[in-house]
């Protein structure tokens, strides 16, 4: 059975640059459509992150992430608990500024770090080096407009004195003067519209029906996998089969140029990886009005303002909820 192919906006990508303006990664931003180039005014953050992850790692044939050029993706507190079936060196976890530093959150971040993910603190607006999550962070993303020119260099010095190996990233740079100020202050990585405007990634994909995800979930819950049964299930959903194939090649890049059958792809993906992918797929299909107490059913995030931003909100806007940044 062949599912109809359709054009889809997968996400938008904004490059990150080192001090020599060489790309060293890209932030992946939630988008539902290419125009306007920003996220909708209200969205479920777990659904948004799940969709970005699925699209980036299993739906985009052109994605080329690596340890030297990882994807940066925003994570809410609830999303930190989600299992991730992707190579950790290719995915940097951006902890949203609204995340409370609870013991559970710290434990989840430590688990992700132990798995090999790098941790970034998003939209850092404090003028001190006392953030309770700073000991767990590899990267701090300083929100330049909120910190300002006068306070930037002292803050960078405080952060690096506290954590000498910390990477300091300045974000939301919009002019040449701001870029020069960030370089003079000692920032290691740079991001903003002046350097690279978010670029929508659009491709043709086969849709994945909720019934196909439900059937896969059901089969995985029955116990030991039988690859021929899984392959038969995938043959009825070309979109789901494509995601499993791409996940298999994600872990086995040496097979990138070789033909890969559906049953062989199913054998290359572990049961844990397939279960984690299935949960992410299910989250992308959850109704926006759903309010289940599961870890992936969360209240909508609302944003104020009207200019474009870097998670999918609006530039300079704050989510209308507690902000602990």
C-alpha positions in Angstrom: 0.0 0.0 0.0 1.4 3.4 -1.0 0.4 6.5 1.0 -0.1 9.8 -1.0 3.0 12.0 -1.1 2.6 15.6 0.0 4.8 18.6 0.5 5.4 19.4 4.2 7.3 22.1 6.2 9.5 20.0 8.5 11.0 22.8 10.6 13.2 25.9 10.1 16.9 25.8 10.6 19.1 28.6 11.9 22.9 28.2 11.7 25.2 28.8 14.7 28.7 30.1 14.0 32.0 30.1 15.8 34.2 33.2 16.2 35.5 32.8 12.6 31.9 32.6 11.3 32.2 28.9 10.5 28.9 26.9 11.0 29.1 24.7 14.1 25.5 23.6 14.4 22.0 24.6 13.7 18.9 25.3 15.9 15.8 23.5 14.6 12.7 25.6 15.0 9.0 24.5 15.0 7.1 25.5 11.9 3.8 24.5 10.6 4.1 26.4 7.3 6.8 28.4 5.5 4.9 31.7 5.5 4.9 33.4 7.9 8.3 32.1 8.9 7.4 31.7 12.6 5.6 29.3 14.8 1.8 29.7 15.5 0.9 31.9 18.5 -0.2 28.9 20.6 1.3 25.4 20.5 1.9 22.3 22.7 5.7 22.4 23.4 6.0 18.6 23.7 4.2 18.1 20.4 6.3 20.7 18.7 9.6 19.2 20.0 8.5 15.7 19.0 7.6 16.9 15.5 10.9 18.7 15.0 12.8 15.6 16.2 10.9 13.1 14.1 11.1 15.3 11.0 14.8 16.1 11.4 16.1 12.6 12.1 13.6 10.4 10.2 11.9 12.5 7.5 14.5 14.8 6.0 16.7 13.1 3.4 19.1 16.1 3.3 19.8 16.4 7.1 23.5 15.9 7.9 24.0 16.3 11.6 27.3 15.3 13.3 29.3 15.7 16.5 30.9 18.8 14.9 27.6 20.1 13.5 24.8 19.0 15.9 21.1 19.9 15.9 20.0 22.1 18.8 16.4 21.5 19.8 14.3 23.1 22.6 13.1 20.8 25.4 10.4 21.6 28.1 10.6 20.0 31.5 8.1 17.3 30.4 10.1 16.5 27.3 13.3 15.9 29.2 11.7 12.6 30.4 11.2 11.3 26.9 13.5 8.5 25.6 15.4 9.6 22.4 16.3 7.1 19.7 18.9 9.3 18.1 22.7 9.5 18.2 23.4 11.7 21.3 26.4 13.5 19.8 24.2 14.8 17.0 21.5 16.3 19.3 22.1 19.1 21.8 19.3 19.5 24.3 18.3 23.2 24.8 16.6 23.4 28.2 13.9 26.1 28.0 14.2 29.1 30.3 10.8 28.2 31.9 12.2 24.8 33.2 12.3 24.7 37.0 15.5 23.2 38.5 13.7 20.5 40.5 15.4 17.3 41.6 13.5 15.4 39.0 14.6 17.8 36.2 18.3 17.6 37.4 18.1 13.8 37.4 16.7 13.8 33.9 19.4 16.2 32.6 22.1 14.1 34.2 20.7 11.0 32.5 20.8 12.8 29.1 24.4 13.9 29.7 25.4 10.4 30.7 23.8 9.2 27.4 26.1 11.6 25.6 23.9 14.6 24.9 25.3 18.1 25.4 23.1 20.4 27.5 22.4 24.1 26.6 20.5 26.6 28.8 18.3 28.6 26.5 17.5 32.4 26.7 19.9 33.0 29.7 19.0 36.5 30.9 20.5 36.5 34.4 23.5 38.8 35.2 25.1 36.3 37.6 26.6 32.8 37.4 24.2 31.3 40.0 21.6 29.5 37.8 20.8 26.2 39.6 21.1 24.3 36.3 24.5 25.8 35.4 26.5 22.9 36.9 24.8 20.6 34.4 25.2 22.8 31.4 27.8 22.5 28.6 26.5 25.6 26.8 24.8 28.8 27.9 22.8 30.8 25.4 22.9 34.5 26.4 19.9 36.5 25.2 21.8 39.5 24.0 18.9 42.0 23.8 18.0 41.4 27.4 21.5 41.5 28.8 22.7 44.5 26.8 26.2 45.7 25.7 27.4 47.1 29.0 26.6 43.9 31.0 27.7 41.3 28.4 31.5 41.2 29.0 31.3 41.1 32.8 28.7 38.3 32.6 30.8 36.2 30.2 33.8 36.6 32.5 31.7 35.5 35.5 30.4 32.5 33.7 33.8 31.4 32.5 35.3 31.9 35.9 32.7 29.7 37.4 32.8 27.1 34.6 36.1 27.4 32.6 35.0 24.8 30.0 31.6 26.3 29.4 30.7 27.4 25.9 29.1 30.8 25.8 26.7 31.4 22.9 25.3 34.9 22.2 21.9 34.7 20.5 19.5 37.2 18.8 22.3 39.2 17.2 20.7 41.5 14.7 23.5 44.1 13.6 27.2 44.2 12.9 27.7 46.3 16.0 26.1 43.6 18.2 28.2 41.0 16.5 31.4 43.0 17.3 30.3 43.5 20.9 29.7 39.8 21.4 33.1 39.0 19.9 34.9 41.5 22.1 33.1 40.2 25.2 34.6 36.7 24.5 31.5 34.8 23.3 32.4 31.5 21.7 29.4 30.9 19.4 27.1 33.3 17.7 23.5 33.2 16.5 20.9 35.6 15.1 19.1 37.0 12.1 22.2 39.1 11.2 24.2 36.0 10.6 21.5 33.6 9.3 17.7 34.0 9.0 15.8 30.8 9.9 15.4 28.8 6.7 12.2 26.7 6.3 13.0 23.1 5.4 10.4 21.7 3.0 10.2 18.3 1.4 7.7 15.8 0.1 6.9 13.0 2.5 4.3 10.2 2.8 2.0 10.9 5.8 1.9 8.6 8.7 -1.7 7.7 9.7 -2.5 7.6 13.5 -3.8 4.0 12.9 -0.4 2.9 11.7 1.3 4.3 14.8 -1.3 2.7 17.0 -0.8 -0.7 15.3 3.0 -0.4 15.7 2.5 0.5 19.4 0.2 -2.5 19.9 2.7 -4.9 18.3 5.6 -3.6 20.4 3.6 -4.2 23.5 3.0 -7.8 22.7 6.5 -8.7 23.8 9.4 -10.2 21.7 9.5 -8.7 18.2 9.1 -10.8 15.1 10.7 -8.9 12.3 8.6 -10.4 9.6 5.4 -9.3 11.3 6.9 -5.8 11.8 7.9 -5.7 8.2 4.4 -6.7 7.1 3.0 -3.8 9.2 5.4 -1.3 7.7 4.5 -2.4 4.2 1.0 -0.9 4.8 2.4 2.5 5.7 5.1 3.9 3.4 5.5 7.0 5.7 6.2 4.8 8.8 8.5 2.5 6.8 10.5 5.6 5.6 11.0 6.7 9.2 12.2 3.3 10.3 14.5 3.1 7.3 16.0 6.5 8.1 16.4 5.6 11.7 18.3 2.5 10.8 20.6 4.4 8.5 21.0 7.1 11.1 22.7 4.4 13.3 24.4 2.7 10.4 25.7 5.4 8.1 27.9 2.8 6.5 24.8 1.5 4.8 23.8 4.8 3.4 24.5 3.8 -0.2 23.2 0.2 0.0 19.7 -1.0 -0.7 17.9 -1.8 2.6 14.8 -4.0 2.7 12.0 -3.3 5.2 12.7 -6.4 7.3 16.4 -5.6 7.3 15.7 -2.1 8.5 13.5 -3.4 11.3 16.3 -5.7 12.4 18.8 -2.9 12.6 16.6 -0.8 14.9 16.5 -2.0 18.5 13.2 -2.5 20.3 14.0 0.4 22.6 14.7 2.7 19.7 11.6 1.7 17.9 9.5 2.2 21.0 11.0 5.7 21.5 10.3 6.6 17.9 6.7 5.3 18.2 6.1 7.5 21.3 7.5 10.6 19.5 5.3 9.8 16.5 2.2 9.4 18.7 3.0 12.8 20.3 3.0 14.5 17.0 -0.5 13.2 16.3 -2.1 14.1 19.6 -5.0 16.5 19.3 -4.0 20.0 20.4 -6.9 20.0 22.8 -5.8 16.7 24.5 -5.1 17.1 28.2 -4.0 13.6 29.2 -1.7 13.3 32.2 0.9 11.5 30.2 4.4 13.0 29.8 3.7 14.1 26.3 0.3 15.6 26.7 0.9 19.2 27.9 -0.8 22.6 28.0 -0.4 25.0 25.1 2.4 27.5 25.2 1.3 31.0 24.2 3.6 33.8 23.0 3.2 37.5 22.9 4.5 39.8 20.1 4.7 39.6 16.4 8.2 39.4 15.1 10.0 36.1 14.4 12.0 34.2 17.1 14.1 31.3 17.7 11.9 28.5 19.2 9.0 29.2 17.3 7.6 32.1 19.2 8.2 35.7 18.6 11.3 37.9 18.9 11.7 39.3 22.3 8.5 37.7 23.4 8.0 35.8 26.7 5.8 32.8 27.2 2.7 33.6 29.2 3.7 31.4 32.1 6.3 31.3 34.9 9.7 32.2 33.6 12.6 31.0 35.7 15.4 32.1 33.3 
